[in-house]
Amino acid sequence: MTKSIFRYLFALLTLSCVLVACSDDDDDETPAFLKSTVFTDVKGLTLDYSDEPLLGKQVEFTPNGTKATLVLSGENTNEIFMNNGVIPGEATTTLNVDLKVLNERATFEGEDNQNGRLIKYKGEVSENALKLDLEVTMPQHMLTGRKFNLAETKTEWDDDLFDYVQVQSPILFKWDSEKKVIINGQPNEPFNAIMLILGFMPIEGADNAIDALEKSLKSVEFRADGNIRAEYNDSLHLEDNWQMSPLNVATYAVEDEHTLRLFINPAQIVAVTNKLGRSGIDTVLPTLVEQLTDLLVNGIVLHFKEATTDGMATVYLNEEVLLPILKTIKPLLEDKDLQAALKDEAFQMMPGMEFMIEPILDGMFASFPGVIETTKSMEVGLNFIEVK
């Protein structure tokens, strides 16, 4: 009798251990249809950011039982143009999610709150596909949620000069260099030299380059999700043809109160190719591509300043970004074949103006290498007025 009771208890104990073990195995077991996979645009990934498609990205999915890790990043498959991360300012973003398995698919939903930004995510994964929806709120900045109109050109009458003088412009252009641009024996500031040639350049549907800018760009908006949206006109011949740029083309991340990084998504922009052939480009292109790739991946550093008197706000690039690029392309400005090609192009655009254009271009070609080498500071950007 005692042996029977002992055997009975031993059997119950053994069965309990087996059941517990089986239960643990079930909890830790990864569903057979889920495997470690890198999902991309062409390999099963459907990624939405603020309810709009986000292209050129990848998600590395790693399941572990009823949990999974998602590593979000740019899909860097192009040797020339590399893609930045999914979240502005983050090269990679890791989400640890809990899976709810149903038949041959699993869903997940949750939030990730780090570094002052909040990600609300919702997704579904199967053997060959991953759908991921993201709603992101970036850290608050003095630009967040604000909309700005491009500043208009304004002039006022000056009694002393007995002429109209410009008191407001949509562009900021400062170029401080020891050397100047010599045109017809006279020194000119780099900006004035550039505006001279732009003043002669015909632009169909506009009086000049600044007029074309004012007719093309109306406003920019810095959204809380990190997107920058522009209100623009894609035809200078049509008035009031304003439209909003799509989401996820340009985003920003804040570095400090007056500095941000602009991220461009090349996968959602149609590339424009330059048809102008030139000698010596093979020696310049690799360095230029390396610099541009760095700007695409790590973002373009923009500076922001806001006047306290007239409400003017300015977003601009400085010499830290511009000067390395100018020094890289400087050999091209010294290339005789390129100079001749640019002259021919200018003469075709402005027939009958050769006698005025040629000395300006000759002066720019001869002077700009020295101007670039002796540059002290640069500020190139746009001026805006906030929309109240």
C-alpha positions as CSV (number, residue, x, y, z in Angstrom):
1,M,0.0,0.0,0.0
2,T,2.8,2.4,0.9
3,K,4.6,1.5,-2.3
4,S,1.5,2.2,-4.3
5,I,1.0,5.6,-2.7
6,F,4.7,6.5,-3.3
7,R,4.5,5.4,-7.0
8,Y,1.3,7.5,-7.4
9,L,2.9,10.6,-5.9
10,F,6.0,10.1,-7.9
11,A,3.9,9.9,-11.1
12,L,2.1,13.1,-10.2
13,L,5.4,14.9,-9.6
14,T,6.9,13.6,-12.8
15,L,3.8,14.7,-14.8
16,S,3.8,18.2,-13.1
17,C,7.4,18.6,-14.1
18,V,6.7,17.6,-17.7
19,L,3.7,19.9,-17.9
20,V,5.7,22.9,-16.5
21,A,8.6,22.1,-18.9
22,C,6.2,22.0,-21.8
23,S,4.6,25.3,-20.7
24,D,8.0,26.9,-20.5
25,D,8.9,25.6,-23.9
26,D,5.6,27.0,-25.3
27,D,6.4,30.5,-23.8
28,D,9.9,30.6,-25.3
29,E,9.2,28.9,-28.6
30,T,9.4,31.2,-31.6
31,P,6.6,30.6,-34.1
32,A,7.9,28.6,-37.1
33,F,6.9,31.2,-39.7
34,L,8.9,34.0,-38.0
35,K,12.6,34.2,-38.8
36,S,15.3,36.8,-38.6
37,T,14.8,38.9,-41.7
38,V,15.9,42.2,-43.1
39,F,12.8,43.8,-44.7
40,T,13.3,46.5,-47.3
41,D,11.2,48.4,-49.9
42,V,11.7,45.5,-52.3
43,K,11.6,42.8,-49.7
44,G,8.3,43.0,-47.9
45,L,8.5,46.3,-46.0
46,T,5.6,48.7,-45.9
47,L,6.7,51.6,-43.7
48,D,4.4,54.6,-43.0
49,Y,5.6,57.7,-41.1
50,S,2.8,60.1,-40.1
51,D,0.4,58.1,-42.3
52,E,2.5,58.6,-45.4
53,P,4.9,56.1,-47.1
54,L,8.6,56.3,-46.1
55,L,11.0,54.9,-48.6
56,G,14.6,54.0,-48.7
57,K,14.7,52.4,-45.2
58,Q,15.1,48.9,-43.8
59,V,13.9,47.1,-40.7
60,E,16.0,44.2,-39.2
61,F,13.5,41.9,-37.5
62,T,14.8,39.4,-34.9
63,P,12.2,37.2,-33.1
64,N,12.7,35.6,-29.8
65,G,9.7,33.6,-28.6
66,T,6.8,36.0,-28.3
67,K,9.1,39.0,-28.3
68,A,11.1,40.6,-31.1
69,T,13.7,43.3,-31.8
70,L,13.3,45.7,-34.7
71,V,16.3,47.8,-35.8
72,L,15.3,50.7,-38.0
73,S,17.8,52.3,-40.3
74,G,18.5,53.5,-43.8
75,E,18.8,51.0,-46.6
76,N,22.3,51.7,-47.9
77,T,22.4,49.7,-51.1
78,N,23.5,52.5,-53.5
79,E,27.2,53.1,-53.8
80,I,26.7,56.8,-54.4
81,F,23.7,57.9,-52.3
82,M,23.4,56.5,-48.8
83,N,20.2,56.8,-46.8
84,N,19.8,58.3,-43.3
85,G,17.9,56.7,-40.5
86,V,14.1,56.4,-40.0
87,I,13.9,58.8,-37.1
88,P,15.5,62.2,-37.8
89,G,18.9,62.4,-36.2
90,E,19.1,58.6,-35.3
91,A,21.2,56.4,-37.6
92,T,19.6,53.4,-36.1
93,T,16.5,53.0,-33.8
94,T,15.8,49.9,-31.8
95,L,12.3,48.9,-30.8
96,N,11.7,45.9,-28.4
97,V,8.2,44.7,-29.0
98,D,5.8,42.1,-27.7
99,L,4.2,39.8,-30.3
100,K,0.6,38.6,-30.4
101,V,0.6,35.5,-32.6
102,L,-2.5,34.6,-34.6
103,N,-2.2,31.8,-37.2
104,E,0.5,32.8,-39.7
105,R,1.0,36.4,-38.6
106,A,1.9,38.4,-35.5
107,T,0.9,41.9,-34.5
108,F,2.6,44.3,-32.1
109,E,1.9,47.8,-30.7
110,G,3.5,50.1,-28.2
111,E,5.5,53.2,-27.4
112,D,9.2,54.0,-27.2
113,N,10.1,57.2,-25.3
114,Q,13.8,58.1,-25.4
115,N,16.0,61.2,-25.8
116,G,13.0,63.5,-25.6
117,R,11.2,62.0,-28.5
118,L,8.2,59.7,-28.5
119,I,7.5,56.9,-31.0
120,K,4.1,55.3,-31.2
121,Y,4.3,52.1,-33.3
122,K,1.9,49.5,-34.6
123,G,2.7,46.7,-36.9
124,E,2.1,43.3,-38.3
125,V,4.6,40.7,-39.5
126,S,4.4,37.5,-41.4
127,E,7.0,35.2,-43.0
128,N,7.6,37.5,-46.0
129,A,6.2,40.9,-45.0
130,L,6.4,43.6,-42.4
131,K,4.0,46.5,-42.1
132,L,5.0,49.2,-39.6
133,D,3.2,52.4,-38.8
134,L,5.0,55.2,-36.9
135,E,3.7,58.3,-35.2
136,V,6.6,60.4,-33.9
137,T,6.8,63.4,-31.7
138,M,10.3,65.0,-31.8
139,P,11.8,67.0,-28.9
140,Q,10.4,70.5,-28.6
141,H,12.4,73.3,-30.2
142,M,11.8,77.0,-30.8
143,L,10.9,76.1,-34.5
144,T,8.6,73.2,-33.7
145,G,5.1,73.8,-34.9
146,R,5.8,77.1,-36.5
147,K,5.2,78.2,-40.1
148,F,7.1,80.9,-41.9
149,N,6.5,82.8,-45.1
150,L,9.4,83.7,-47.3
151,A,10.3,87.3,-46.8
152,E,9.5,89.6,-49.7
153,T,11.8,92.0,-51.4
154,K,11.1,95.5,-50.0
155,T,12.6,98.9,-51.0
156,E,12.4,102.3,-49.5
157,W,13.2,105.7,-50.8
158,D,16.5,107.2,-49.6
159,D,16.6,111.0,-49.7
160,D,20.4,111.1,-49.3
161,L,21.0,108.7,-52.2
162,F,17.9,110.0,-54.1
163,D,17.1,106.5,-55.0
164,Y,15.3,103.4,-53.7
165,V,17.3,101.1,-51.4
166,Q,16.6,97.5,-50.5
167,V,15.5,97.1,-46.8
168,Q,14.3,93.5,-46.9
169,S,15.3,90.5,-49.0
170,P,14.3,86.8,-49.1
171,I,17.9,85.7,-49.2
172,L,20.9,86.0,-46.9
173,F,24.3,86.0,-48.6
174,K,27.4,87.0,-46.7
175,W,30.9,86.0,-48.0
176,D,33.8,87.5,-46.2
177,S,37.1,86.8,-48.0
178,E,40.5,88.6,-48.1
179,K,40.6,88.5,-51.9
180,K,37.9,90.0,-54.1
181,V,36.5,89.2,-57.5
182,I,38.2,91.4,-60.1
183,I,36.0,92.4,-63.0
184,N,37.3,94.9,-65.6
185,G,40.0,95.8,-63.1
186,Q,37.6,96.7,-60.3
187,P,37.3,94.6,-57.0
188,N,33.8,93.3,-56.3
189,E,32.5,91.4,-53.3
190,P,31.7,87.7,-54.2
191,F,28.0,88.2,-53.7
192,N,27.9,91.2,-56.0
193,A,29.8,89.3,-58.7
194,I,27.3,86.4,-58.5
195,M,24.3,88.8,-58.6
196,L,25.8,90.5,-61.7
197,I,25.7,87.3,-63.7
198,L,22.4,86.3,-62.3
199,G,21.0,89.7,-63.3
200,F,21.8,89.0,-66.9
201,M,20.5,85.5,-66.9
202,P,17.0,85.2,-68.4
203,I,14.5,83.2,-66.4
204,E,11.3,82.4,-68.2
205,G,8.3,83.6,-66.2
206,A,10.4,85.8,-63.8
207,D,12.3,89.1,-63.8
208,N,15.4,87.7,-62.2
209,A,16.7,85.0,-59.9
210,I,15.2,86.5,-56.7
211,D,11.9,87.1,-58.4
212,A,11.9,83.4,-59.4
213,L,12.6,82.4,-55.8
214,E,9.7,84.5,-54.6
215,K,7.4,83.0,-57.2
216,S,8.5,79.4,-56.4
217,L,8.6,79.3,-52.6
218,K,5.8,80.7,-50.4
219,S,6.3,79.1,-46.9
220,V,8.0,76.4,-44.8
221,E,6.6,74.6,-41.8
222,F,8.5,72.8,-39.1
223,R,6.2,70.0,-37.9
224,A,6.3,68.3,-34.5
225,D,7.0,64.9,-36.2
226,G,10.3,66.2,-37.6
227,N,9.0,66.9,-41.1
228,I,9.7,70.1,-43.0
229,R,6.9,70.9,-45.5
230,A,7.2,73.6,-48.1
231,E,4.4,75.5,-49.9
232,Y,5.7,75.9,-53.4
233,N,4.8,76.6,-57.0
234,D,6.3,74.3,-59.7
235,S,5.4,76.7,-62.6
236,L,6.5,80.3,-62.8
237,H,3.9,80.8,-65.5
238,L,1.0,80.1,-63.1
239,E,-0.1,82.3,-60.3
240,D,-1.6,81.0,-57.1
241,N,-0.5,77.5,-58.1
242,W,0.7,76.8,-54.6
243,Q,0.9,73.2,-53.3
244,M,2.4,71.4,-50.3
245,S,5.4,69.2,-50.6
246,P,5.0,65.6,-49.6
247,L,5.9,64.3,-46.2
248,N,9.2,62.4,-45.5
249,V,11.2,64.2,-48.2
250,A,12.9,66.6,-45.8
251,T,13.2,66.2,-42.0
252,Y,15.1,67.9,-39.2
253,A,16.6,67.1,-35.8
254,V,17.5,69.7,-33.2
255,E,21.1,70.0,-31.9
256,D,20.7,73.1,-29.8
257,E,18.6,76.2,-29.6
258,H,20.1,77.7,-32.8
259,T,21.3,74.6,-34.7
260,L,19.5,71.8,-36.4
261,R,20.3,69.1,-39.0
262,L,18.4,68.8,-42.2
263,F,18.0,65.3,-43.6
264,I,17.1,64.7,-47.2
265,N,15.6,61.4,-48.3
266,P,17.1,60.6,-51.8
267,A,14.9,57.6,-52.3
268,Q,11.9,60.0,-52.5
269,I,13.5,62.6,-54.7
270,V,14.0,62.3,-58.4
271,A,17.7,62.8,-59.2
272,V,18.7,65.5,-61.7
273,T,21.7,64.7,-63.9
274,N,24.1,67.3,-65.3
275,K,24.7,66.8,-69.0
276,L,27.7,69.0,-69.1
277,G,30.8,67.0,-69.8
278,R,34.2,68.2,-68.5
279,S,37.7,67.0,-68.1
280,G,39.2,66.4,-64.7
281,I,35.9,65.5,-63.1
282,D,37.1,62.0,-62.3
283,T,39.6,63.4,-59.8
284,V,37.0,65.6,-58.1
285,L,33.9,63.4,-58.1
286,P,35.0,60.8,-55.6
287,T,35.7,63.5,-52.9
288,L,32.6,65.4,-53.8
289,V,30.4,62.3,-53.5
290,E,32.0,61.4,-50.2
291,Q,31.2,64.9,-48.8
292,L,27.6,64.8,-50.2
293,T,27.1,61.3,-48.8
294,D,28.2,62.5,-45.4
295,L,25.6,65.3,-45.6
296,L,22.9,62.8,-46.6
297,V,23.7,60.3,-43.8
298,N,24.6,62.7,-41.0
299,G,22.4,65.6,-42.1
300,I,23.2,69.2,-43.2
301,V,24.0,71.5,-40.4
302,L,21.7,74.5,-40.5
303,H,21.8,77.6,-38.2
304,F,18.7,79.6,-37.1
305,K,18.5,83.1,-35.9
306,E,15.6,85.3,-35.1
307,A,15.5,89.1,-35.0
308,T,13.9,90.7,-32.0
309,T,12.8,93.9,-33.8
310,D,11.3,93.1,-37.2
311,G,10.2,89.5,-36.7
312,M,12.7,88.2,-39.3
313,A,13.9,84.6,-39.0
314,T,16.8,83.2,-40.9
315,V,17.8,79.7,-41.7
316,Y,21.3,79.4,-43.2
317,L,24.4,77.4,-44.0
318,N,27.8,78.7,-42.8
319,E,31.4,78.1,-44.0
320,E,31.6,74.8,-42.0
321,V,29.4,73.2,-44.6
322,L,30.0,75.4,-47.7
323,L,33.7,75.9,-47.7
324,P,34.8,72.2,-47.9
325,I,32.5,71.7,-50.9
326,L,33.8,74.9,-52.6
327,K,37.5,73.8,-52.0
328,T,36.6,70.4,-53.6
329,I,35.1,71.9,-56.8
330,K,37.8,74.7,-57.0
331,P,39.9,72.7,-59.5
332,L,36.9,72.6,-61.8
333,L,36.8,76.4,-61.9
334,E,40.4,76.4,-63.1
335,D,39.6,73.9,-65.9
336,K,39.8,75.6,-69.3
337,D,37.5,73.1,-70.9
338,L,34.8,73.7,-68.3
339,Q,35.3,77.5,-68.6
340,A,34.8,77.3,-72.3
341,A,31.7,75.1,-71.9
342,L,30.1,77.4,-69.3
343,K,30.8,80.4,-71.6
344,D,29.1,78.8,-74.5
345,E,26.1,77.9,-72.4
346,A,25.9,81.4,-71.1
347,F,26.1,82.9,-74.6
348,Q,23.3,80.7,-75.8
349,M,21.1,81.7,-72.9
350,M,21.8,85.4,-73.4
351,P,22.4,86.0,-77.1
352,G,23.8,89.5,-77.9
353,M,25.1,90.0,-74.4
354,E,28.5,88.4,-74.9
355,F,30.4,91.7,-74.6
356,M,29.1,92.2,-71.1
357,I,29.0,88.6,-69.9
358,E,32.5,87.5,-71.0
359,P,34.5,89.9,-68.8
360,I,32.3,89.0,-65.8
361,L,32.9,85.3,-66.3
362,D,36.6,85.7,-67.0
363,G,36.9,87.7,-63.7
364,M,35.0,85.1,-61.8
365,F,37.1,82.2,-63.2
366,A,40.3,84.0,-62.4
367,S,39.4,85.3,-59.0
368,F,37.2,82.6,-57.3
369,P,40.0,80.1,-56.5
370,G,41.8,82.8,-54.5
371,V,38.5,84.0,-53.0
372,I,37.7,80.4,-51.8
373,E,41.2,79.9,-50.3
374,T,41.1,83.2,-48.3
375,T,37.5,82.9,-47.2
376,K,37.0,83.8,-43.5
377,S,33.2,83.3,-43.1
378,M,30.1,82.6,-45.1
379,E,26.3,82.7,-44.4
380,V,24.0,81.6,-47.2
381,G,20.3,81.1,-46.5
382,L,16.7,82.3,-46.6
383,N,14.9,85.0,-44.6
384,F,11.3,84.3,-43.4
385,I,8.5,86.1,-41.6
386,E,6.4,83.9,-39.1
387,V,2.8,83.3,-40.0
388,K,0.8,84.3,-37.0
